[in-house]
């Protein structure tokens, strides 16, 4: 009776015939190669995710810095209640409530 390399159970007790066929066909060398391929994939994914995180943080920091530089250079705009002419009444009421003249 042949045994499965994966479960060490006789193949006739395996519920799925496909699993039994694959397990029976995989020798110890094939299992090692499979594990190495999966490990390489996991390491590659970890490297890609680490690089993506680094890039996201550095580009976000550069973007925030450029926004702050622009904010420091922006002149302060003066508000006049005459600018509210032509706006819908609720909008004009809101601006009168939150903005200061001058």
PAKE-173070 format. One record per residue (C-alpha): residue number from 0; x negated, y negated, z. Coordinates in nm, 4 decimals. Each point is the difference from the previous one (the first is absolute). Last residue first. Layout:
! PAKE-173070
> num px py pz
> NUM X Y Z
...
***
This chain:
! PAKE-173070
> num px py pz
> 101 1.1775 -9.3409 0.6723
> 100 0.3426 0.1205 0.1094
> 99 0.0008 0.3249 0.1940
> 98 0.1251 0.3247 -0.1509
> 97 0.2014 0.2754 0.1700
> 96 0.3485 -0.1482 0.0486
> 95 0.0007 -0.2303 -0.3038
> 94 -0.1227 0.2937 -0.2111
> 93 0.2839 0.2220 0.1222
> 92 0.2653 -0.2651 -0.0560
> 91 -0.1308 -0.0597 -0.3565
> 90 0.0160 0.3749 -0.0720
> 89 0.3548 0.0300 0.1352
> 88 0.1115 -0.3065 -0.2050
> 87 -0.1394 0.1153 -0.3349
> 86 -0.2997 -0.2074 -0.1131
> 85 0.0518 -0.3028 -0.2222
> 84 -0.1568 -0.2503 0.2351
> 83 -0.2274 0.1742 0.2502
> 82 -0.3087 -0.1865 -0.1226
> 81 0.1421 -0.3223 0.1442
> 80 -0.0535 0.1493 0.3454
> 79 -0.3718 -0.0515 -0.0520
> 78 -0.2631 0.2587 0.0816
> 77 -0.3755 -0.0526 -0.0106
> 76 -0.2187 0.2830 -0.1226
> 75 -0.3097 0.0965 0.1941
> 74 -0.2874 0.0406 -0.2386
> 73 -0.1121 0.3570 -0.0704
> 72 -0.3717 0.0532 0.0554
> 71 0.0286 0.1981 0.3265
> 70 0.2810 0.2118 -0.1405
> 69 -0.2041 0.0859 -0.3072
> 68 -0.2886 0.1204 0.2147
> 67 0.2437 0.2059 0.2107
> 66 0.1464 0.1631 -0.3102
> 65 -0.3484 0.0806 -0.1321
> 64 -0.0918 0.1590 0.3348
> 63 0.3192 0.2060 0.0012
> 62 -0.0844 0.1287 -0.3495
> 61 -0.3586 0.0847 0.0939
> 60 0.1185 0.1872 0.3108
> 59 0.2557 0.1917 -0.2055
> 58 -0.2672 0.0886 -0.2575
> 57 -0.2325 0.1312 0.2702
> 56 0.2708 0.1958 0.1822
> 55 0.1428 0.1605 -0.3160
> 54 -0.3486 0.0882 -0.1272
> 53 -0.0965 0.1691 0.3251
> 52 0.3285 0.1900 0.0099
> 51 -0.0388 0.1125 -0.3619
> 50 -0.3565 0.1127 0.0690
> 49 0.1116 0.2035 0.3024
> 48 0.2893 0.1501 -0.1988
> 47 -0.2309 0.1001 -0.2859
> 46 -0.2532 0.1538 0.2385
> 45 0.2700 0.1942 0.1874
> 44 0.1481 0.1269 -0.3275
> 43 -0.3421 0.1181 -0.1157
> 42 -0.0586 0.1786 0.3319
> 41 0.3385 0.1733 -0.0266
> 40 -0.0656 0.1031 -0.3599
> 39 -0.3451 0.1315 0.0865
> 38 0.1532 0.2010 0.2854
> 37 0.2622 0.1471 -0.2370
> 36 -0.2691 0.0968 -0.2500
> 35 -0.2181 0.1492 0.2738
> 34 0.2928 0.1997 0.1404
> 33 0.0825 0.1365 -0.3463
> 32 -0.3631 0.0947 -0.0582
> 31 -0.0124 0.1785 0.3352
> 30 0.3255 0.1843 -0.0765
> 29 -0.1313 0.1047 -0.3396
> 28 -0.3157 0.1384 0.1590
> 27 0.1964 0.1989 0.2557
> 26 0.2030 0.1585 -0.2780
> 25 0.3272 -0.1381 -0.1223
> 24 0.1946 0.2444 -0.2192
> 23 0.1816 0.1694 0.2883
> 22 0.1055 -0.3308 0.1468
> 21 0.1249 -0.1182 -0.3388
> 20 0.1937 0.3193 -0.0666
> 19 0.1452 0.0135 0.3518
> 18 0.1006 -0.3634 -0.0141
> 17 0.1719 0.0649 -0.3330
> 16 0.1740 0.3112 0.1406
> 15 0.1521 -0.2027 0.2859
> 14 0.0915 0.1960 0.3118
> 13 -0.3414 0.1522 0.0693
> 12 0.0303 0.3373 0.1691
> 11 -0.1169 0.1946 -0.3101
> 10 -0.3129 -0.2100 -0.0055
> 9 -0.1301 0.1551 0.3211
> 8 -0.0750 -0.2710 0.2496
> 7 -0.3375 -0.1722 0.0212
> 6 0.1826 -0.3315 -0.0366
> 5 -0.2077 -0.1767 -0.2633
> 4 -0.2087 0.2809 -0.1479
> 3 0.3118 0.2152 -0.0404
> 2 -0.0609 0.3693 0.0495
> 1 0.0072 0.2819 -0.2540
> 0 0.1363 0.3464 0.0938
***
